[in-house]
Amino acid sequence: MRQNGCVMLDLGTSFLASVARDPSALAIVDGDVRLAYAEWYRRISSVIAGLDALGLKAGDHLVTVLQNRWEAATLHWACQFAGIIITPLNWRASADDLDFVCEDADAKAFVYEDVSSEAVHTCKVTCPRVTLGDINAWISLDAPDAQPQADAHAWSVMLYTSGTTARPKGVPRRQRAERAAAVAHVAQNLYRSGERTLGVMPLYHTMGVRSLLAMSLIGGTFVCLPRFDPARALELIEAERITNLYLVPTLYHDLVHHERFAQKDVGSVRKLGFAGASMTDGLLKELTRAFKPDLFVNHYGSSEIYTFTIDQNAPAKPGSAGRAGINQMIRVVTLGAATPDEIAPRNQEGEIIAHLASDEAFEGYWRRPDADAKALRNGWYFTGDTGTMDADGDLFVTGRVDDMIITGGENVSPIEIESCLSLHPAVSEVAVVGLADERWGKIVAAFVKRRAVAEHDELDAFCRASGLASFKRPRRYVFVEAIPKSPVGKLLRRKLVAGEYDIEKGTAA
């Protein structure tokens, strides 16, 4: 395709280039299924024929409700060839979620598996429903080799934001943006030909999609793990000689603290990458000791614009998200800024914004002009994240604008306190929020999952000794059995603030 005078590869052609480059390279593993690129291409071609028989056309939305199976990855690639907009949802989605997304996206069909059958059978969706059995029936067909039917400007995927306070927003992304993001991911994580990654970050999440596409660019292997289980993950790392991991901090925490970790050979893993949330100082140190990686990347981004910043040596400056990625420019503007030119001074907290001219950027939300008006201004994307730029020019992400705790007129970032407490040997996990208080407006409260006994006074003394300012020290400690998180491991502070949590049991109320 020629865009602005330049020839650009679509994703289907990009996959064909990988097939031609090394047809016998191992492409995907899922249990007993082990497919080289040429073999996988034949299955993708058969699935494209099945989608065509279903009546789907370029530009149609196909909603999927699947775990990370080879069928899900195959569908993703089939849609790229056919120009169908794959619209993946969390496999835990409710019937209401399905109804909303299928109507919002005007879905022409959706694909599901048994684990989601209850929601599927109670939803009101009237478009055709496809099962994994149907896909396997398509695979048995002897279809001709598929050729790309879409160009680089065609829509590729539409991800839905988490929707923590309202209905989720659709984020449509073009094939050229998806490929640019995958190329940048390869470069910024120093991936080489033949890498093997653990495909556990879900394919309804940008991290999962990026891992899938990045491996295809370098003739790498995507090793499917349908749902995260630390014991099974450790088995696959050892058996499949995984070379890189790209996970949210929660999954790293569960891996390194699993009882079988010390018994497994994880020496093949040379590159660690994380995104989706900040990593505490304590966990950074544990992972460095456990894996001794050659590269440890903090990747800060979003579904809207995949890469904001990269730090390729995360342990060297704990908390730093680094500097702008190779396709990006960023700024920190004053809180409440109306324009991108109201730049905050160094070390002053403000809102992080990113340039919409990035090759990786989206162009606006799906049918949400209200959301566009709020987030897109003068060619910049206002992320809603807070942060500071230090004297070296490195970005520190401090949270969400809505997460900021204002106590006694002082602004307090939860992440700073969480990183401090994470270094206490008795603290396994911690989440800090502001709870309503008549005198202070809000008080700083720490919800702590312990690995050993530690009480309020001991933790308070630890914070004091660490140099944490008095107004930032938690006034309340709540000890819980678990910290509330989303299905991809993001901390759900709102559940703690809104009282949607059983404090005694550590579960959602």
PyMOL commands that set and color helices and strands:
alter all, ss='L'
color gray80, all
select helices_A, chain A and resi 11-21+37-53+70-82+95-104+114-122+132-139+175-188+206-217+230-239+249-256+261-263+281-291+314-316+369-375+401-403+414-422+456-466+470-472+493-497
alter helices_A, ss='H'
color red, helices_A
select strands_A, chain A and resi 2-3+6-7+26-30+33-36+61-65+85-89+109-112+129-131+155-160+170-174+196-199+221-224+244-247+271-274+295-301+307-311+320-324+330-334+350-355+376-377+380-389+395-400+405-407+410-412+427-437+441-450+476-479+501-502+507-508
alter strands_A, ss='S'
color yellow, strands_A
deselect
rebuild
show_as cartoon
